[in-house]
Amino acid sequence: MAPTWSFLLLLGNFLAFGNSECPRIISKEEWGGRPPVGSTEPLSLPVPFVVVHHGGMRKYCTTMEECVAIVRSYQNYHIDFNGWNDIGYNFLVGEDGNVYEGRGWEAVGAHAPTYNTRSIGMCIIGDFTDRLPNPAALNALQQLIDCGVAEKKIEAQYQLIGHRQNAASKTECPGNKLFQEIESWPHWTPDPTSFSGVQTARNPDLVPEENNGLGPSVPMPCTTSTLALPLSIYIATITITDVMTIARGIPNSGDTYRLISETS
């Protein structure tokens, strides 16, 4: 009997501690998220990049109830104002120490043009220009990245960047203090590997980028202007033979583009 009990003990330890890297993740159903409006594009896993964001609003949460309300407001704004099919981020982190599922591990996000198809976007709720997130949020963010690596959703040799390092975005996101913090983390890279961000032409989530409800007349710390066009012509999709390429936010000179969707 002794060998059998030893085996069961080892198995029990494995089950208890095998996913110890993962923080508590509040599912979309648990926080009352809306279903996507239409289909989402699947991510090719594991991804090589992790992109860190902040919400860009001085609205913080240290309880699950507060965080749920803010996450819902982000999703409502992204769907109802930006016209996206879901909340832009893959995950959100609260200063309550919980992680809130956005698009999750499997779906392409709408958080960093040219990186959306190659990254997991993680946003800490709040504005971290002048202060750091609390230890609970920073620990949860680090655990979430480790969890993604352990679950083979993120490459073991991933590159960690702040949203401001995305050349296609004009933004201070994730705020000066948070950006200075992640610069000291393993895998942070000052010079991300460049590539042209290719998205399917039917993905409406490239432009405009996140805003989280501050409104167009207010400076938006975590927003970007992806195309230099007047507000009266909001480009939803530009195609080159049915494939859209956004490179540094401006169409390349000499390329042929076809406008297939616009809104006023």
C-alpha angles and dihedrals in degrees: 000000000000095000090049093052090047090053092049091049092052091046090050092052091050092051092047098047106022093099097034090129092069122090123212107288116199107213123229089249091054094054093042098249122178118246116254117276098240128335127330127220114247119238120235103236140251096036122210097217139059113195117199121209140172123215092244093222126105090234114115138181134205098169130060091240092056093045094049091054092052094045090052090050091052091051093046091051094047092050102035101036105023093038094228122150093240145348108311101231127076091217139002127207125209131202085242085077095249129121118222120210115237116165088338130212098311107052132072110250132217102228111097121025112227089021101057095094094044104042151053111236115215120187127192109212112244140033115293102181094112104020141031124250111256120268092260092061095042092049092048091051092051091047091050091055091047089048091053091052093047091049091047093242091117125042115254089235094044124160118236118209140165118240091249089066090066104103091209092060129075100204146119090218129165087032126251098271096047092044091052088051097053090047086074095050125101114268095020107142127198091202112040118205106264125228137154109263107233118194130172113263091241094062106104094186103088100083138065096026130215121317104153095209107303091126131236096274094059124076106256115212095196101038134097140204102225099178129032096231133125116266090245089071111048109184112219097175138004119189139198104195090330096312121100122212122187111190118178088336097283127091113249117256113255096021120123114237130185121204108221102166138024140165132199 
